[in-house]
Amino acid sequence: MTNDHRTEKLALVSIMLGAFISLLDTTVVNVALPDITKALNASSASIEWVVSGYALAFGLILILAGRLGDKFGRKNLYMIGISLFLLMSITAGFAQTETSLIVSRIIQGLSAGLFFPQINAMIMDIFKGNKLGQAFGILGSVIGVATAIGPFTGGLLIQLFGSENGWRFVFFINVPFVLATLILAALFLPKRDQTSKKVSFDFLSVLLLTAGLLFLLYPVISNGSQGFKWQDILFMLISLPILIGLYLYSVHAAKQGKQPLISPALLKNKVFVSGMVLSLVYFAAFTSIFFVFSLTWQSGFGRSAIVSGLAVSPFALGSMLAAANSNRFMQKLGRKLLMIGFILVMVGLAATSLIFHLKSGAFSPWLTVLPLFLAGLGSGVIISPLNSFTLATVSGNDRGGASGIFNTAQRVGSSFGIAIVGSIYFRTLSGTSLSNIAEKYSFSLQMSIYVNLLLLFVCLLLVFRLPKQNAS
């Protein structure tokens, strides 16, 4: 193995570790919420912010962070974000009050949003041709696995360290991963590209973007899954003129030879926009699956957090196996691979819904192993090719900004998916006349899966907006 090849592999390990810890933290804390409530004597509103504060801060800073990486160097931003993430993981684990925990989680979300956009951009900087597709394949696997195993990891840590202090290790578990990431990043990630000095951005765009995303995401993340109130709808509507104003200002700035925060050229790139919209819709369907499954297993069937996590592990396994080979399939099949992936996810979820319908009274997690594994295989051949299709046509100085926009679309999709699917889930749960608890939750899960299937069908139609073959 040559030194260059070894350096590339270790740089990739550092990048993937960063992706893993940031996405793991979006779901790992969920199963620890009851124990956090008891330990800190926290209110239900505060507990919601332990989760939503991280997600909101993560989504708000992505585009700005991508542009900062273009300007000041992706390695610099990556290491700053990772270091801050380490510090906040420690302070969250040692938190003695609900307020200190919420503050730690919000800053932790900001730090994750700071380094996450650098991941796609650095992959495109380091790898070319065949290796680029392989790297995105590994990233797709990491995304699927990290999202799916979060509940199981949290449940296992609580089981090992007890209900009183086990929740603290949900945050402490980040420490060894982050330290390894920092060491590898310092040694093996490429230094700052000199072309990054040419990139600039203005603070008016930052202000408009932050305000627009805040009005859009705050009501969705805070209480969207419980049903929108008229104030929430008003908040989201206010975001529209702000974001439209940001676009018009960006066009005006570009005509004057300036470099706006969001490049109008990116939004005129049909492949990039099509992939971004497709990714938004898919993450709306993809992330919400684990949200409703976790609730159903624990609240409906009385299973432990570990069993609930194990129940969705076939999805993670299928995703990991498929993503590792997705580059090879993509070279042969092009966008047909995405179509196959969406069909596999739809068939797997439809079969899962049917099994819950037939066995809702006395259910075993073993019954859904094959359908969820099939859905995981489909997801594994979607995420990395979609990344590659979308970002392959983006030039060097716009890669950080494009990665930020692309990742923001995924976070927006995840938030809206949980809000929409969760709203259907809770409404049917309270509205059904079924008396058996397990049957009530099973029925609600089936209704929410129908929404997932509808979103996946939309994805299937959107695939035709992509080119037949990947530009890379």
Phi, psi and omega in degrees: 000125180287161180298321180296318180294319179296318179298318178299317181295317181288327174297319179295321177300316178300316181296317182291326176298320177297316178298320183297310185291325182292321181278328175301321183288349177283338184236337187295332185281343187302315183287347181269354186300318178300320180289325176296319179302314181291314186295321184256003182052046188272152176281163179295325179295319179294320181296321177300325182285341174298323178272308187289329178297318177297312183295320181294312180296320178303310183290327185293326192259356189302310184294315177301317181296322177298318179290324176298323176296320176299324186278311190252002179104129185292323179297318179300311181293324180298313183288325176296313180297316180297317180297316178295323177298319177300312182299317182288332175295320179291313181294326177294319179295330181264006185302136179251348179225159179296325181295315181294326178292318180296316179299316178299318181292322179295314179292326176297319176296319176299318181293321177296318177294336179286318184265339187295320179295339180289341186294303179300318183296318180291325176301316180290330178289320189274320189250148180228156173056232183301319182295329179297314178297321178296319179295317177294329176297317178295320178298317178300320177297316180297317180299313181296314183291314182299319180292321187280326186270359180305308180300319179295317180299314178298316179297321180295318180295320178293322177297320183286320188252002175089158185290335183287317183238357181300326181297332180293327181285347171299329177268322181294335181299338179293331192303305181297323178296317182291320178298317177297320179298315181298316182296313180295321180296316181298324185273327194236345177286143181296149179288174184302132177284132183296336180292343181294340179295336184281350185273137177221165174205163183244154186282341175295318176298319178300315181297313181296317180296314181299315180296316181298314180292325179295314178295327181283315190270330185304307181293329181290313183286324185292310185211022182299323182291343178269359180106133182282138171264170183296328178295324179295316179298318179298316178302313182293325178293327179297331182294332185298305179297329178294313181290325175295318176299322177298317180296314181296320177295321180296319178298316180297317181295320180296322179294333179274005179086009179272171178245095181291164181302316176252115183288122176301332178298324178297318183284348173267352178280104187298323179294315180298313182295318180297316178294323179296314179296317179299318179295320178301311183293320181294318180292334173296321179280322189288307186291324184293341179302313184289330179299308184284328178296317181298316178296318183295313181297314187280312184276324183276319184250003175065029180273157180286168179297324180293315179297321179298319178292319178295329183298328180261001181296330175301326176298314180297319180296314179298319180296317181295315181295316183290318182296326181296336181247006187294328181296318180297319179290324183295323179298327182273322191254340183061223183291344176301330179297320177297319179299315178299318180299313180296322178296318179298317179296317180296315179296317180298317180289322178298318178295322177298315178299318180296319179296318176298324179294319183280332187237031187294332183283319182227096191248142174239137178301337180297334183294334184257008182301308183292313178300318180289326175296319178297315178298322178295321176301317179298315180296324181295331179264010178258308194297307184290317175298325178295318174302312184294315178302316188287319189263352186296333184267006183269133181282168189306308185289345180258001187294318179296314179297319179295318178297320178297315179296315181298315180290327175297319177301320178294318179293320177297317178299315179300316182295313180292325179297313178296322179295312183289308181294319179297322179297315177298317181301309183287327179293316178290329179296319181276340185265345182286149180268001180295141183264329180289127184300313182298319180292324178297312181292324178297317179297317180296321178297317179299317180297320181290326178296327177299324177292318176302318181295322177296316178297321179292325176295321175299319177301318181300322178289323182290338179303327183291352175278348180269156176294160183292331180231151179291133183295336182287000000 
